[in-house]
Amino acid sequence: MSYGQLIRSYPKQISYGMLHYFFSGLGQTFLLSLFVASFIESLQISNMQFSWYYSGATLTSAFILPLAGKYLDRVKVRYFSLTIALMLILFSLIIASMQHVLLLAMGLFGLRFCGQGLMILTGSTATARFFHEGRGKALSLVSFGISASEFTLPLLVTGLIAAFGWRMTWVFLAAAVLIFFIPAIIRLIPLPSPYQLPSPEEVSAGSKKEGATRKEVLRDPKFYLLSLVNLWVAFFITGVFIHQNLLASAYGWSLPLMATGISVFGLTRFGANIFLGPVIDQFTATRCFSFVLIPLILGSLLLILTQAEWVVVAFFVLCGISGSLSSLTTTAMWAEVYGTAHLGAIRSVVSTFMVVAAALAPVLVGIGFSQTPFIIPTWWIMIGLMALSTTISFIVVRNVKILKG
């Protein structure tokens, strides 16, 4: 099934998933990093203090995510989506009005949990569960949402902050969820639609036939070995993006140049999604998964070799390729290896691993980037560990049995 056939046959289902990816931007590092300077100035805290709050909020959301993820396999998708949206509005308004570090921590937790966590979990799981033929292309199409978010929101938010201030910008973001996301979710997928999950009784009755349970997956060693790749994608991109100001200072780059790099990252993910969707359908997501970290390794090597400004664009292009490959292969791979009956519960555990890695990144990468002499050794450590994880994944994938459908 081609891209055109998918769009013509399932426009509402594709749009539904795409909206979740787009609005996940409210809790993603690429957007929150634009507010770090304002948070620090408003609350009179240091960069490392913010890193601890950000890591703590992200880590807390990681441990709660599996508790919420299991309900994605039991309730109607629409109800799940609307609950996330209302929570996202609430936490956006908390950030907009906060005057104390405790409210900052609460707001960051909510945005990371609902945006980075549940929005992506819902969009990817619902898509992978519904589409069997053309699953890679379908995930590619819905993930255009985050590419659009990465490209448009930094530019839009930067303009809004300059015109109205950072607090009103969060009010506008909350209003966008209320005005655009919620009505669209209600109209796109009717409750009787096959896209909605069957009743819990139906899922329970069919679960043994359709795939492994979460308990069975957690007893499988290859699950943890393959998850190493996911950990490094989350750790690397979060750590580098949230500390782009430290990287720019150490290398003598301007912040506008870094902002341009983030837009390039979004554009690259968009282009890579178009190319990689058919590749994944042809070779399977499981076989493509082992290549996820290779562009990040190459990008890190570039930053060791040169500090020229052109390398910023090259680095973010390579990050975009890894980001695209990770988002397209991860959910589809677990569906290929373990089936779709409990995909939401399985993906929530993987998301928890990734969020824990993302929580540790601001502190650990911040330490490495805070002193210029430590930057090169930090790159080498990350390169070595990513290369090890890649080697392990190649070995494991060779012995994985891929399920059909």
Buried (B, 14 or more C-beta within 10 A) or exposed (E): BEBEEBBEEBEBBBBBBBBBBBBBBBBBBBBBBBBBBBBBEBBEBEBEBBBBBBBBBBBBBBEBBBEBBBBBBBBBBBBBBBBBBEBBBEBBBBBBEBEEBEBBBBBBBBBBBBBBBBBBBBBBBBBBBBBEEBBBBBBBBBBBBBBBBBBBBBBBBBEBBEEEEBBEBBBBBBEBBBEEBBEBBEEBBEEEBEBBBEEEEEBEEEBEEBBBBBEEBEEEEBBEBBBBBBBBBBBBBBBBBBBBBBBBBBBEBEEEBBBBBBBBBBBBBBBBBBEBBBBBBEEBBBBBBBBBBBBBBBBBEBBEEEEEEEBBBBBBBBBBBBBBBBBBBBBBBBBBBBBBBBBBBBBBBBBBBBBBBBBBBBBBBBBBBBEEEBBEEBBEBBBEBBEEBBEBBEEBBEEBEEBEE
